[in-house]
Amino acid sequence: MDRKTSEAILKNQLNVTPTDAKAAAALGNHYFDEQNAASAIAYYQLSLANDPNQPNVMTDMATMYWNNQDVGLAEHFFSKAIEQCPDFGNAYINLGLLYLHAKSDREQAKAKWQQLIALYPEHPAVAKANELIQAL
């Protein structure tokens, strides 16, 4: 199935069931892949309004806020994803990258990655955190 057909099916699903958080998240992912930050954010917001306990959706939305040059909202939603799901390693990685690249704060980036390592040493994202720390 091509991307346009998938997009049409998902939009139709939301027209039928506007509270379908999975369809809204899938549309957000569709626009994420196209680097259409505004549309991705809109569908991620809809998904989270109907199911707020989705740290992966929140992290993707934060990434799109960052891509859209809204560093404050990106930081807020990366942090909120960690607060909501403290073992969600991807949010730690991305928040550290935001500190490093958007805020030029190497120490805060390192601290976020070290926090992941200390709290969840067996997490698969720890390897990436160690790699990022070594590259500083």
Steps between C-alpha positions, in 0.01 A plus 500: 500500500643840408532794740211699350264206535610439860452869577149496351403187695625648827320830441181310420541300822528826696190636327310191612660481847656835595623358832715230336835578661683233298378638166594854605847383609543313171414816309745691717766243410409535132563875515808449721652289222420777252660758733169689512534617860177701521279213380688240706459712815126548436437126472727416793306752710174334398639157586622617840169674572331161464774292668751707697710201607710464186860602570603395149243736343598776742868454411427508126291814551785660695734417211263673259481805728881510494500468120252787494748713703288491819770383739300589812208275411737228384677505836166503682367193320826301516501567876132414532559167319772417755276605788216288366716197419833525685651203318433634149862521386434671168374812679824524703708467183300764316484742792878474534540567129274804533713631787815440298394634160221749566622642831876439466502354852737204499480453879122480505505258206754280673303511825183383323679208336672410827161503670375236255813291557473524880127429521466236228843343437348208307294719266584459129543879466792495747741403221399812307527715814854371562590563136370857521688567824824369348453731200476813718 
